[in-house]
């Protein structure tokens, strides 16, 4: 691999010893095993699902909530370090029927272009690591604009509510004007052109009267686990080109699983 490629990969830290280079490479821990010594075949890509705020109106009895704010946190529990990050740019809509919570549908989107890492507690190193993550996700500065715009958003589309306890909001005990419900949902996670089916467990807290809630908070009770290999997330340069042998050069086996947690607030639309 040429010096220029490694400089794009590691920034200005080429003179560091191998372990230090790994630490500053940061998001190199965002895939499994050692890298192949030649170009790996890409997985089949699909177009992203339609963005949030679907054209059709909410079904009868449902109230539509729009995600107003929130935080998505990421954790890779890698052998060398725990790689941590977050995005605070989220959007989406949720359709909720207070009399039958099992009919809920919706979509949650997270902006990866706003991903900030917090692995080192050092602003320069964390900024560099976040830039490397964007290259892996093909949203680096030299990636073609259309692809960059598509790849920047992760979308979770709720397909079904498997379980809700209780199923009617009015049946939940009110405490300080709030009612709490636990929900398990099945949906499609679209990340980097690949869709995977996921189940997510969340706690819902709703303010206001049960027939017309005024606020909805969504918090995951268990992290959503995502395989970066399955979604073709691997070492790339600024233009999104695969960096052959990058992980092999570093020589460390690393974890493939990203743990994603949500804490979102939605308001009636």
Residue pairs with C-beta under 8 A, 6 or more apart in sequence:
1 243
1 244
1 245
1 246
1 249
3 14
5 237
5 243
6 14
7 14
8 135
8 237
8 238
9 25
9 132
9 135
9 235
9 237
9 243
9 246
10 21
10 24
10 25
11 24
11 128
11 131
13 20
13 21
13 24
13 25
13 128
14 21
16 24
18 250
18 251
19 80
21 250
22 28
22 29
22 80
22 250
22 252
23 80
23 81
23 120
23 125
24 125
24 128
24 129
25 129
25 132
25 250
26 83
26 117
26 119
26 120
26 125
26 128
26 129
26 132
26 133
27 83
27 117
27 129
27 130
27 132
27 133
27 136
28 132
28 235
28 246
28 247
28 250
28 252
28 254
29 76
29 78
29 80
29 81
29 83
29 252
29 254
29 255
30 76
30 83
30 133
30 136
30 228
30 233
30 254
30 258
31 136
31 228
31 229
31 233
31 234
31 235
31 247
31 254
31 256
32 227
32 228
32 229
32 253
32 254
32 255
32 256
33 247
33 253
33 254
33 256
34 247
34 248
34 251
34 252
34 253
35 234
35 235
35 244
35 245
35 246
35 247
35 248
35 249
36 244
36 245
36 248
37 244
37 245
37 248
38 244
38 245
39 242
39 244
40 234
40 242
42 232
43 193
43 194
43 230
43 231
43 232
44 194
45 193
45 194
45 232
46 190
46 193
46 194
46 195
47 150
48 150
48 153
48 155
48 190
48 193
49 107
49 155
49 157
49 188
49 190
51 107
51 109
51 153
51 155
52 67
52 91
52 92
52 93
52 107
52 108
52 109
52 155
53 66
53 93
54 93
54 107
58 64
58 95
59 95
59 97
59 103
61 97
61 99
61 100
61 103
62 95
62 96
62 97
62 103
62 104
63 95
63 96
63 97
63 98
63 212
63 213
63 268
64 93
64 94
64 95
64 96
64 268
64 269
65 93
65 94
65 95
65 96
65 106
65 216
65 266
65 267
65 268
65 269
66 92
66 93
66 266
66 267
66 268
66 269
67 90
67 91
67 92
67 93
67 94
67 108
67 264
67 265
67 266
68 265
68 266
68 267
69 88
69 90
69 264
69 265
70 88
70 90
70 218
70 262
70 263
70 264
70 265
71 86
71 87
71 88
71 90
71 262
71 263
71 264
72 86
72 87
72 88
72 90
72 110
72 260
72 261
72 262
73 84
73 85
73 86
73 260
73 261
73 263
74 83
74 84
74 85
74 86
74 87
74 115
74 258
74 259
74 260
75 82
75 83
75 84
75 223
75 258
75 259
75 261
76 82
76 83
76 255
76 257
76 258
76 259
77 255
77 257
77 259
78 254
78 255
79 252
79 253
79 254
79 255
80 252
80 254
81 119
82 119
83 117
83 119
83 129
84 117
84 118
84 119
85 115
85 116
85 117
85 118
85 119
85 130
85 133
86 115
86 116
86 118
87 110
87 111
87 112
87 114
87 115
87 116
88 114
89 110
89 111
89 113
89 114
90 108
90 109
90 110
90 111
90 264
91 109
91 111
92 106
92 107
92 108
92 109
92 266
93 106
93 107
93 266
93 269
94 104
94 105
94 106
94 108
94 158
94 216
94 218
94 266
95 104
95 105
95 106
96 104
96 213
96 216
97 103
97 104
98 168
98 169
98 170
98 206
98 210
98 211
98 212
98 213
99 168
99 169
99 170
99 211
100 167
100 168
101 161
101 164
101 166
101 167
101 168
101 169
101 181
101 183
101 204
102 161
102 163
102 164
102 167
103 161
104 158
104 161
104 164
104 183
104 185
105 158
105 159
106 157
106 158
107 155
107 156
107 157
107 158
108 155
108 156
108 158
108 218
108 262
108 264
109 153
109 154
109 155
109 156
110 153
110 154
111 152
111 153
112 133
112 134
112 137
112 139
112 151
112 152
112 153
112 154
113 134
113 139
113 152
115 130
115 133
115 134
116 126
116 130
117 126
117 129
117 130
117 133
118 126
119 125
119 126
119 129
120 126
120 129
131 140
134 140
135 235
135 236
135 237
135 238
135 240
136 228
136 233
136 234
136 235
136 236
137 151
137 152
137 192
137 233
138 147
138 148
138 151
138 192
138 236
138 240
139 148
139 151
139 152
140 148
140 236
140 237
140 238
140 239
140 240
141 238
142 237
142 238
142 239
142 240
143 151
143 238
143 239
143 240
144 240
147 240
150 193
151 192
151 193
154 189
154 190
154 191
155 189
155 190
156 187
156 188
156 189
156 190
156 198
156 200
156 224
157 187
157 188
157 190
158 185
158 186
158 187
159 185
159 186
159 187
159 188
160 185
160 186
160 187
161 183
161 184
161 185
161 186
162 184
162 185
162 186
162 199
163 182
163 183
163 184
164 181
164 182
164 183
164 184
165 181
165 182
165 183
166 172
166 181
168 210
169 179
169 181
169 206
169 210
169 211
169 213
170 210
170 211
172 179
172 180
172 181
172 210
173 179
173 180
174 210
177 207
177 208
178 205
178 206
178 207
179 205
179 206
179 210
180 203
180 204
180 205
180 206
181 203
181 204
181 205
181 206
182 201
182 202
182 203
182 204
182 221
183 201
183 202
183 203
183 204
184 199
184 200
184 201
184 202
185 199
185 200
185 202
186 197
186 198
186 199
187 197
187 198
187 200
188 195
188 196
188 197
188 198
189 195
189 196
189 197
189 198
189 224
189 226
191 226
191 231
191 233
192 231
192 232
192 233
193 231
193 232
194 230
194 231
194 232
196 226
196 227
196 230
196 231
198 224
198 226
200 220
200 222
200 224
201 220
201 221
201 222
202 218
202 219
202 220
202 221
202 262
203 218
203 219
203 221
204 216
204 217
204 218
205 216
205 217
205 219
206 213
206 215
206 216
206 217
207 213
207 214
207 215
207 216
208 214
208 215
212 268
213 268
214 267
214 268
215 265
215 266
215 267
216 265
216 266
216 267
217 263
217 264
217 265
217 266
218 262
218 263
218 264
218 265
218 266
219 262
219 263
219 264
220 260
220 261
220 262
220 263
223 259
223 260
223 261
224 259
224 260
224 261
224 262
225 257
225 258
225 259
225 260
226 257
226 258
226 260
227 256
227 257
227 258
228 234
228 256
228 257
228 258
229 256
234 242
235 242
235 243
235 246
235 247
236 242
236 243
237 243
247 254
